[in-house]
């Protein structure tokens, strides 16, 4: 009997050791980046952002091939050069609808020596046709684009001015994409032309930790739900930014979901740059069309629709993310 007990213990002990090894608790891996509380976050100026919208629309519509497009390109290059360490123009040709387009992505690099980087982006072109205009006689006219185009650029220009004065702990690239709004209705192949070109021609070893796209971020009554592709490709970044919005008291950022939208962040995500889209969208399950932006893709996309409070909330959230972000590698 004693011999039997000894054999039994020899059989049981190895399983006990194995069980202990399996139950060993390992700490969760540290995130690659996170937000940490910091004092003295720079103050975003919504008045300056509003003025940047006014300046852009003073050139008129900025659809490719127009006089306004050429004037805005020169202005944005010069303005971004005031703040960035390097400004590059990524020129390329594109065959459009019975026309040849000359397009330009505008790239501003801040602290290019930094290995850790993030990407901020918006599109600077405007739509060449106002097909949503109620007046059919205006549907072939180009759109002024105070909100759809100028608002995202304006917020990022004001962010650029802060980056010049207050160096973050990492590098930042600001990209203004051309040709985002060129395509005809439902022709996705001719949308997001600039971001597709940028994503297909990335510099060697260019791997920003993540990207944030701004689109239609100026409407007085805007709200920003969690866009579908953002959740699919970069849920951690989406959560981090919406947490920052909560801390910053940015009530226009709502904790509800919107459908996936084809925008400049999709080519970036497909190229491996995990990017979210901050964009004014309808919510999933809306019973009726959202009438808040009834000027979308029409001749009424003008400065009267822009709210400084909206610009301020978007700018505050970006500023908080930039100056509270810590890399753990």
N, C-alpha and C positions, 0 to 999 in steps of 0.2 A: 504494500500500500504506500509506503514511504517512497519507494522507487517510482511508483506511478505518479505521485504528486510532483516529484522532481521533473519527470518528463513533461507533465502538464505545464509546469512553470516555464520550462524551456520553450514550449510551443506558444504560450501566451505572451511572454515578454517581448519577443520581436514585434508582435502586432501592436503592443503598447507603444513601443518606440516609434513605429511607423505612424501610428495614430497621432502621436505628439508632433511629429514632423509635419504632418498634414495640417494640423490645427495651428501651426505657427502663424502669427499675424504679422504681415508686413505693412509698413505705413504706405499710404497711397502715394503714387509718384507726384513729385512737385510739378505744378503747371509750368509751361515754358514761359509764360508771362502772366502778370496779375496786376491789379490795381492796389496800390498802398496809399494810405492817407498821408498827404503832404500839405504843408502850409504854404501860403503865398502863391496860390494858383493865379496866373495872370488873368486879367479881366478882359473878356471879349467885348468889343464895342459894336453894338448893333447899328448905331448911326453911321459908322464908317462902312459897314456891310451894305446898308441901304444906299449909301452914296455910290458904292461900286456897281450896284444894279442900275442906278440912274446913268452912270457913265457908259455902261455897256449899251443900254438901249438908246442912248443919244446917237449911236452910229446907225440906228435903224435895224431891220432884220439882219441877222448874221448867217444866213443860209449860204452854203458854198457857192462861190462864183459871184457873189454880190459885192457891191462897194462896201457895205457894212461889214461883211466878212473880212475883207482886206484891212479895213481900218481897225477892227477889233483885234485882229491878229497882231498888228503892230503895237496896239495899246497893251494887250495882255503880256506880250513878250517884255516890253519895257517895264511894266508895273511889277511883274514877277522878278525881273532882274534887280529891282531895288532891294529885294529881300533875300532871295536865294543865293547860295554860293555859286551855283552853276545853273544856267538855263539852256536847254537844248530844244531845237525845233526838229521834230520828226516829220519831214515832208514825204508825201507819197502821192501817187496818182491812182485814180479809181474811175472805172468806166461805169457811169450811172445810166439813167434812162435817156438814151439818145444824146448823151453829153459826156464830156470828159471832165472830171473833177480834180482839182488840185487841193489836197487836204493837208492839214498840219496838226499834229499833236504837240502840245506845249508842255515841256517837262522841266520842273524846277526841283533842284536837288539841294537839300539842306544838310550840312555836315556830311559830305560824301565820304569822308574817311571812316565813318562809323560802320561797323560790321552789322550790328543789329539795326533793322530798318522797318518802317511801316509805310504804306502807300495810302494817299488820300486823293480822291478823284472826283471830277464832275465833267459834264460836257459843255462846250462853249458855243457850239453852233445852234442855229434855230431852224425850225421847220420851214421848208420851201413852199408849203401849201397849207391853207387854213381850211381843210376839208370839213371840219366840224362847225364852220360858220353857219349861222342860221340864214344869212343872206347868201344865196347861191352865187351871186355876182362877185362875192369876195373869197370864194373857196379856192381859187387858184392864186391868191395873193400870199406872200410869205408872212410868217408869224413873227411878232416883235419879241416874244419870249422873255418877258420880265421874270416869270416864275420858272418856266420850262427852259432852262439854260442859264440865265443870268444869276438866279438866286444861289445855286450851288457854287458857281465860280466866285460870287461875291463873298460868301462865307469863307471859302478857302483863301481868298486874297487877304482877308482880315486875319485869318490864322497865320498866313505867311508873315504878316507884319509882326505878330507876336513871336514867331520863331526867330526872327532877326534879333529881337530884343532880349529874348529869354531862351537860352539854349536848353533843349531837352537832353535826356540821358542817352539818346540814340539818334539815328538819322531818319529823315523823313523825305519822301518824294511826293510832290504834288503834280498831278497830271491832269491837264485839260484836254479832253478827247474831242476830236472833230468828227463830223458826219454821223453823230448818234441818231439824229432825227430826220434823216434823209428819206427813208423808205416810204413807199406808198402803204396805205392801210392793208394790214395783214401780210405784207411782204417782208418777213423777218430777215431775209437774206441781205437786204439793203438798209437795215438798221445797225447801229453800234459798229459802224465801219472803222472808226478810229481805235476803239478798244480791241477790235479783232486784229487790226494791224499791229498794235502795240503788243498784244499777247503772243502774236506769232513771231515777233522780232525782239524778244527780251534779251538784254545783255547777258553774256555768259556769267553763270553763277549768281544771277540776280534772284534772290529769294527773300523778299520781305516777309516778316512774320505774319502779317495779315494786311488787308486793305479795307477802306471804308469809302463807299461811293455816296455822293449826295446828288439827289435829283428832285426837283420841285419841292424845295424846302423853304419857300417864302410866303405861302398863302396865309392870309389872316386867320383863317379857321382850320388850318392844317391839323392833321393828327398822323402820327407815325406808328403804325402797327408793325409786327414782326413779319417781314416779307418772306415768302416761301423758300426761294432759292438760298437766301441768307441762312435760314434754319437748316437747310439740307447740307450745305457745304461748310458752314462756319458757325455752328450753334454756340460754341464756347465764346467766340468773339461777339456774337449777337447778345448773349447773356451778359457779358462784361459791359457792353455799351449801354444796354438797357438798365443795368444796375447803376451805372454812372449817372444815367438820366434820373433815376430815382433819388440818388444822393444829391444831385444838382437841383432837384425840384422842378425838373422839366416835364410838366404835366402833359405836353403834347405827344410825348412818347408813351404809348399805351401798351399794356401787357395783353394784347390780343393779336390774333394771327390774320394775315392777309394772304391771298393767293400768290403763287409764283408769277413774277413779271419778267419779261425779256428786257434786260437793261445791260448797261456796260459792265456790271459785275459778273455776268454769266461768262463771257470770254475769259475774264481774269481767273475765275474759279476753274474753268476748263483747262487753263494753262498752269494750274497748281498754286495760284495766289488766292488764298482763302479770303473772300471779300464779302462784306455785307452791304446792303443797300438801305440807306435812310431815305425814304420816299413816302410822299403823301398818297395813301392808297385806300380803296374801299376794303371793308372787312369781309371776311368769309361769311357767307350766309346772309348778306344784305338783301332785303326783300325788294327794294326799289333802287334804281340807279342813284348814285351819289351826286347831288346837285351842287355841292359846295364849289366845285371847280368846273362850272358850266362854260368856262372860257377856254378850256383845254383844247389845243390845236385849232384855235380860232383867232380872229383879229383882236379879241378882247383880252389877250394875255398881256396886260399892261400894269404899270406901277401901282395903280389904284387897288389892285388885289393883294399887294404885298404888305405884310405886317412886321413891324420891327420886333415885336415880342416873339414871333416865330423864329426870326433870324437869331435873336438872342438866345433862345433855348437850344437851337441846334449848335450854335457857336459855343455855348457854355458846356454842352456835353462833350464836344470834340476837345475843347481846351482841358476839361477835367481828365479825359482819357489820356491825352498826350502828356500832361504834367504829373499824372499819378501812376503812369505805366512803369512797371519794373520787369526787366528781363531776368530770367533765372538760369541763363546759360551764357 
